[in-house]
Amino acid sequence: MKNRIFSVVVVLSILSLGLIAGCQPSSVAQREFPGYQISELMGLSVKAHDGVQLGQISDLVLDCNGHIGFAIVDQPGSEQFPARLVLVPFRTLMISKEESNTINVVFKADKEKFYEGPEWGPEKLADMSQINSVYTHYGLQPSWVEREWQAC
């Protein structure tokens, strides 16, 4: 009986310490699911850090586990760069929501990397060496080093 009472006291103490330390959700963002619907992301502008518009999200590539591996960004044509679909690792995009619920997408790498980035084509995901080259281009470690990429 003493052990049971002691266990209850220890558990309650730990729980109260968590509440004191600020483990309760203190904002709406912490109480809601911290994600986005794919439909919210489609067509959003992708901007560089300096605000230059690079393109719009036209599609997302998921692996068999449902993890988003890549975004396909529709780059509009200009005098310097032709219109094309650019394949970027999803981790190169920083997605945030303003208080007005506007969603911002910022390309975290240097915009020249985007302009020189690999053009989308199904062959880019045909084998691991192609996927490796996409990650390497953007200066990232391939995602399957952290977890296994699963082709379907």
C-alpha positions, 0 to 999 in steps of 0.5 A: 500500500505504501508503494502504491501511495508513493507511486501516485505521489511521484506521478502527480509531482512529475505532472505538476512539474510539467505544468509549471514548466510550461508544457501546457499548450499556450497558443492556438498553434500548439493546440491545433494540428501543426500541418497544412492540407495539400490543397492549401499548398497547391498553386502557392507562390514560392519566393526567395529570401529576398522576396523574388517570386521563383514559381508556384507549387504545381505538385508534390511527390510522396513516397509509399509511406506518405512522406512528402519528398519533393515539390514540383515548382512551376517556374514562369519563363523570363528573358534569363530563364525558360519556363519549366518545372523544377524539382526541389526537395520539400525540405528546401521549402519553409512554410509558415502562416501569418496571423491573417492565415496567409500561407508563405512559402520561402525557398531556403536555399540560394535562389541560383540553386533553384534557377540551376535546379533539375527539371522535373521528369519522372526519370528523376525519381526512377533510381536512387542515383537520380534522387541522390543528384537532386539532393546533392544539387541543393546541398542536402543529405538524402532523406533516406539517410535519416529514414528510408525513401520508399519507391512504390 
